[in-house]
Amino acid sequence: MSLTRQDVEKVALLARLRFDDAELDKITEHMVQIVQYVDKLSELNTEEVEPMAHALDIHNALAEDELRPSLLRDEVLKNAPKHDGEYFLVPAVLGE
């Protein structure tokens, strides 16, 4: 798989990132190297390797859930740039 500068520009646009020409060239070079490395890994024979969800043999890696009091709505909303007293107000991303 090859990666072009136009591909990187499209990903940057979707991620809402802006780069100048020098940065785009550098990022494109780095991403091409990453894709080449992943392609190289796909050459490995993994037929006898059992699929795993974690690289290490760890069990119960997550902490137990603890019941704690919730924050008060007024306390949370006081830090919001915009709110209606009940909810956060954010700009529409996919239209109105």
Secondary structure by P-SEA (a helix, b strand, c coil): ccccaaaaaaaaaaacccccaaaaaaaaaaaaaaaaaaaaaaacccccccccccccccccccccbbbbbbccccccccccccccccbbbbcccccc
